[in-house]
Amino acid sequence: MNGRIVIVALCLSALAAVGCSGSSGNDTGHDQDVIGDAGSDNGVPGDATVTDESGEMPGHDTVVGDPGTDETVTDATVTDLVIVDTADAETTDPVFVTLNPRASACGGFEVIEQAFDDRAAVLPECTDETLDWEVDSENGVIHFMNSGVWLNCCGEHSIEAYIQDGVYVIREEDSPAQEGGRCRCMCLFEFAVDVPLVEGTIAVRLERYVTENGETPETTWSGDIDLGGGTGQIVIREDVGWCGAEATNIGLNPAYSACGGFEALRLIPPLPAGEYLDWVWDEASGKLSLTNRSTCLNCCGDHSMSVYLQDGIYVLHEVDRPAGEGERCFCNCLFDFAIEVPSVAAGVIGVVVLREVTDAGGIPETVWQGTIDLSALSGSIAIDSEPSECI
């Protein structure tokens, strides 16, 4: 055969015992390029090409793969090469099994009252993101709940469940609110859905689709769940939220003004001012200097400030405590906070400003969230550009 066999048009009689795979209705596409043995008793479906690239003697068998996507090549006998067509993998249409879909407000299902607007949100404490499941035999369903989902405070949320290729897919969607888009704050949410009861072990994939992040949902968890246990919890991600209290403070040289700010010459400012975050980045050293000026707080307070690096985001945590023995005054003042962050790499960084007034519930609120492009070297961000009512 001179070391090469060209297109074989028909199944040869030597394959009669095993059949011609191309006649089964499955496809044996032209993307096949099979390196086979040089023996004269080869047989393949009519649209495949078999070539001997090895120069081996007739009758010497080789087992090779198909570089295409729709065939598998196997050696069926001692001297024959047979193509067994497994057909292209097909994706079945999804079967929707969504029952009782629901999504919480900011803080979760058990939060009764929320207090947030387009610039600040009351946030719960640091938590873990989990997927809880429970078999409810009485009602014939399986309950799923995804807790600790960290999303922008302003969004439209939905959840659905479907079965595709044997996998239970739970898909959550987060899109900007119809009026107002997104807020400058983050919240922890919960999603829940039920599916019809089955027994045994099921494959589950949890997906999250934030619409402005592209067209492809993110798989947050996938795996098998043995329903025999009746209930269970899967930890998807630890320490979700602003977990500054458990992190390491990387801030240096914190400073706090007296009433009126660092440059104040008198207690009451001559002109109304908004609240601004000023920043300066030293390209040579990487030092980032931050000043939050014109913060309206009670005149009698002790102040502190820390910086934490949480999931690549710099979190500025300001604290206002009652002064001395816990007393407050009957007045408010404008204060400045300042701090330095060492070794900040060039580029665009995420920043969050949290403020905690300890005698107002002790829960930090997000007063600003956004990004800073350090290539500008300095800048001023309007946290609240409205004239301050603080006097």
C-alpha positions in Angstrom: 0.0 0.0 0.0 3.1 2.2 -0.1 2.4 3.3 3.5 -0.7 5.3 2.7 -4.4 4.5 2.3 -6.6 7.2 0.9 -10.4 7.7 1.0 -12.2 4.4 1.7 -15.6 4.7 0.0 -17.5 1.7 1.6 -17.5 -0.5 4.6 -15.5 -3.6 3.7 -16.7 -7.1 4.1 -14.2 -7.6 7.0 -16.4 -5.3 9.1 -19.6 -7.2 8.4 -19.5 -8.8 11.9 -19.3 -5.4 13.7 -21.4 -3.3 11.3 -20.8 -0.1 9.5 -21.0 2.7 12.1 -21.9 5.3 9.5 -25.2 3.6 8.7 -26.6 3.9 12.2 -27.9 7.4 11.8 -25.1 8.9 13.9 -22.7 11.3 12.2 -19.2 10.5 11.1 -18.2 14.0 10.0 -15.5 15.1 7.6 -13.4 16.5 10.5 -11.9 13.1 11.0 -8.2 12.5 10.3 -7.3 9.1 11.6 -3.8 7.7 11.6 -4.4 4.0 11.3 -2.6 0.8 10.4 -1.5 0.0 6.8 -3.2 -3.3 6.6 -5.5 -4.0 3.6 -8.3 -5.2 5.8 -9.2 -1.8 7.2 -12.7 -0.6 7.1 -14.3 2.7 8.0 -17.5 4.6 7.2 -17.5 6.1 3.7 -17.0 9.7 4.6 -13.9 9.2 6.8 -10.3 9.4 5.7 -7.8 6.9 7.0 -4.1 7.5 6.5 -1.0 5.7 7.6 1.6 8.3 8.7 3.7 5.9 10.7 5.2 3.8 7.8 4.5 0.7 9.8 4.2 -2.7 8.1 0.7 -3.9 7.0 -1.2 -5.6 9.8 0.4 -3.6 12.6 -2.4 -2.1 14.6 -2.6 1.4 16.0 -5.2 2.9 18.4 -5.6 6.6 17.8 -8.2 9.4 18.6 -10.2 11.6 16.3 -9.1 15.3 16.5 -12.7 16.3 15.7 -15.6 16.4 18.0 -18.0 13.7 17.0 -16.2 10.3 16.6 -14.2 7.9 18.7 -11.7 5.6 17.0 -11.2 2.1 18.6 -9.3 -1.0 17.5 -12.0 -3.7 17.2 -10.0 -6.8 16.3 -6.4 -7.9 15.9 -6.0 -6.5 12.4 -8.9 -4.2 11.8 -9.5 -0.5 12.7 -13.1 0.3 13.3 -14.7 3.7 13.8 -17.3 3.6 16.5 -19.5 6.7 16.0 -20.7 8.1 19.4 -22.5 11.0 17.7 -22.2 14.6 18.8 -23.0 15.4 22.4 -26.5 17.0 22.5 -27.7 19.5 25.1 -31.2 18.8 26.1 -33.8 21.6 26.5 -34.1 22.8 30.1 -37.1 21.5 32.2 -38.2 24.3 34.5 -39.0 23.1 38.0 -39.3 26.5 39.8 -41.6 26.6 42.8 -42.1 29.4 45.3 -39.2 31.7 44.0 -38.4 34.6 46.4 -35.7 37.1 47.0 -35.2 39.1 50.2 -34.7 42.8 50.8 -31.4 44.2 51.9 -30.3 42.2 55.0 -32.2 39.0 54.4 -35.7 37.5 54.8 -35.8 38.1 58.6 -35.0 41.8 58.4 -38.2 43.7 59.2 -37.1 47.3 58.6 -34.5 48.6 56.3 -33.0 52.2 56.3 -31.1 53.0 53.2 -31.2 55.4 50.3 -29.1 56.0 47.2 -26.0 56.9 49.3 -26.0 54.9 52.5 -27.2 51.5 53.7 -27.4 49.8 57.1 -25.4 46.6 56.7 -25.5 43.4 58.8 -22.4 42.0 60.2 -19.8 39.9 58.3 -21.1 36.5 57.4 -20.5 33.4 55.2 -22.3 32.7 52.0 -24.1 29.4 52.2 -26.5 27.2 50.3 -29.0 25.5 52.6 -31.3 22.6 51.5 -34.1 20.7 53.2 -36.3 17.8 52.1 -39.9 18.6 52.8 -41.7 15.2 52.4 -45.0 16.6 53.6 -45.3 19.1 50.8 -43.3 17.1 48.3 -40.6 19.7 47.7 -36.9 20.4 48.3 -36.2 23.8 49.8 -33.1 25.7 48.7 -31.9 29.0 50.2 -28.8 30.9 49.3 -27.8 33.3 52.1 -25.1 35.9 52.3 -25.3 37.0 48.7 -23.3 40.3 48.4 -24.8 42.6 45.9 -25.4 46.2 45.2 -28.2 47.6 47.4 -30.3 48.8 44.4 -31.3 45.9 42.1 -34.1 43.8 40.7 -33.7 40.2 41.9 -35.2 36.9 40.7 -34.4 33.2 41.0 -35.4 30.1 38.9 -34.6 26.4 38.9 -34.4 24.0 36.0 -33.0 20.6 35.1 -30.6 20.4 32.1 -28.5 17.4 31.2 -29.4 15.8 34.5 -28.2 18.8 36.6 -30.4 20.9 38.8 -29.5 24.5 37.9 -30.4 27.3 40.4 -30.0 30.6 38.7 -30.1 34.0 40.4 -30.3 37.2 38.5 -29.4 40.7 39.7 -30.2 43.7 37.4 -30.1 47.5 38.0 -33.3 48.9 39.5 -35.6 50.3 36.8 -35.5 53.8 38.4 -32.2 55.0 39.6 -30.0 52.2 38.5 -27.4 51.3 41.1 -26.6 52.7 44.6 -23.3 53.5 46.1 -23.6 50.8 48.7 -23.7 47.0 49.1 -26.0 44.7 50.9 -26.4 41.0 51.9 -29.4 39.3 50.3 -31.0 35.9 50.4 -32.6 33.9 47.5 -34.8 30.9 48.0 -36.6 28.4 45.7 -38.3 25.0 45.9 -38.2 22.1 43.4 -40.3 18.9 43.3 -39.1 16.2 45.6 -36.9 13.5 44.4 -34.8 10.8 46.1 -31.2 9.9 46.1 -28.2 12.1 45.0 -28.7 15.0 42.7 -26.2 17.2 40.8 -26.7 20.9 41.5 -25.2 24.0 40.0 -25.7 27.5 41.6 -25.4 30.3 39.1 -25.5 34.1 39.5 -26.1 36.5 36.7 -25.3 40.2 37.3 -26.6 41.6 34.1 -24.1 44.5 33.6 -21.1 42.1 34.1 -21.6 40.4 30.8 -23.8 37.8 29.2 -22.6 34.7 31.0 -23.7 33.7 34.5 -21.0 33.0 37.1 -21.1 29.5 38.6 -20.7 30.1 42.4 -20.9 26.4 43.4 -21.5 23.0 41.8 -21.5 19.5 43.2 -23.6 16.6 44.3 -26.1 16.7 47.1 -27.2 13.5 48.9 -30.8 14.1 49.8 -30.8 11.1 52.2 -29.6 13.3 55.0 -32.8 15.3 54.9 -31.1 18.7 55.4 -27.7 20.2 54.9 -25.6 23.4 54.4 -22.8 24.1 52.0 -20.4 27.0 52.7 -19.8 28.7 49.4 -17.6 31.5 50.6 -16.3 32.6 54.0 -16.3 36.2 55.3 -18.7 37.9 53.0 -19.5 41.6 53.6 -17.4 44.3 55.3 -15.5 42.1 57.7 -13.0 44.8 58.8 -13.3 43.9 62.5 -11.7 40.5 61.8 -9.1 41.9 59.3 -5.7 43.6 59.8 -5.6 47.3 60.0 -3.1 48.5 57.4 -3.7 52.3 58.0 -0.9 54.5 59.2 -0.8 57.9 61.0 -4.5 58.4 61.6 -5.5 62.0 62.5 -8.7 63.6 63.6 -9.6 67.2 63.7 -11.3 69.3 66.3 -14.8 70.7 65.6 -14.5 72.7 62.4 -11.9 70.6 60.6 -8.1 70.6 60.3 -7.9 74.2 58.9 -10.8 75.7 60.9 -10.3 79.1 62.4 -13.6 79.1 64.3 -16.1 76.5 65.4 -18.8 77.3 62.8 -17.6 77.3 59.2 -18.3 80.6 57.4 -19.8 78.8 54.4 -21.9 75.6 54.1 -19.9 72.7 52.7 -20.6 69.2 51.5 -18.6 66.1 52.5 -15.6 65.2 50.4 -13.0 62.4 50.2 -9.6 63.9 49.2 -6.8 61.7 48.1 -3.1 61.9 47.1 -1.0 59.0 45.8 2.7 59.1 45.8 3.8 57.1 42.7 7.4 56.5 44.0 6.5 55.0 47.4 2.9 53.9 46.7 1.6 55.8 49.7 -2.0 56.8 49.5 -3.1 59.7 51.7 -6.8 60.0 52.4 -8.8 62.8 54.1 -12.5 62.6 54.6 -13.5 66.3 55.3 -16.6 67.9 56.6 -18.1 64.9 58.3 -21.1 66.0 60.4 -21.1 64.4 63.9 -22.0 65.3 67.4 -19.7 67.9 68.9 -18.8 65.6 71.8 -17.2 62.5 70.5 -14.0 60.4 70.4 -13.0 59.4 66.9 -10.9 56.7 65.3 -10.2 55.4 61.8 -8.8 52.2 60.3 -8.2 50.8 56.8 -8.7 47.2 55.8 -8.0 45.4 52.6 -11.1 43.2 51.9 -11.3 41.2 48.7 -9.1 43.7 46.9 -11.2 46.7 48.2 -9.8 49.3 50.6 -12.3 49.8 53.4 -12.1 53.0 55.4 -13.8 52.5 58.8 -14.5 55.6 60.7 -15.8 55.3 64.3 -17.5 58.0 66.4 -18.0 57.2 70.1 -19.5 59.4 72.9 -16.8 61.4 74.6 -15.6 60.9 78.2 -18.2 59.1 80.2 -20.6 58.6 77.3 -22.1 62.0 77.1 -23.2 63.8 74.0 -23.7 67.5 73.4 -26.7 69.4 72.1 -24.8 70.4 68.9 -23.2 69.0 65.8 -19.8 69.9 64.2 -17.9 69.3 61.0 -14.9 67.0 61.6 -12.1 65.8 59.3 -10.6 62.3 59.3 -7.2 61.5 57.7 -5.1 58.3 57.3 -2.3 56.9 55.1 -2.2 53.5 53.3 1.3 52.2 52.4 2.4 50.3 49.3 -0.7 50.8 47.1 -0.1 49.5 43.6 -0.8 51.6 40.5 -4.1 51.3 38.8 -7.7 51.6 39.6 -8.7 50.6 43.2 -12.0 50.0 44.9 -12.7 52.1 48.0 -15.5 52.0 50.5 -16.1 54.5 53.4 -17.9 53.0 56.4 -19.0 55.1 59.3 -20.0 53.6 62.7 -21.7 55.8 65.4 -21.5 53.4 68.4 -24.5 54.8 70.2 -26.7 54.7 67.1 -26.8 50.9 66.9 -23.2 50.2 66.3 -23.7 48.9 62.8 -21.4 50.6 60.2 -23.1 52.3 57.3 -21.7 52.7 53.8 -21.5 56.4 53.1 -19.6 56.0 49.8 -18.4 53.2 47.5 -16.6 53.6 44.2 -13.2 53.4 42.5 -10.2 55.7 42.4 -7.9 55.9 39.4 -4.5 56.4 40.9 -3.0 57.5 37.6 -4.4 61.0 38.3 -2.2 61.2 41.4 -4.7 63.2 43.3 -8.4 64.0 43.4 -11.5 64.9 45.4 -14.7 62.8 45.5 -18.0 64.3 46.5 -19.5 61.9 49.1 -22.3 64.4 49.6 -22.2 67.5 47.5 -25.3 69.1 49.1 -24.5 71.9 51.5 -24.1 70.6 55.1 -26.8 71.4 57.6 -24.3 70.8 60.3 -23.9 73.9 62.5 
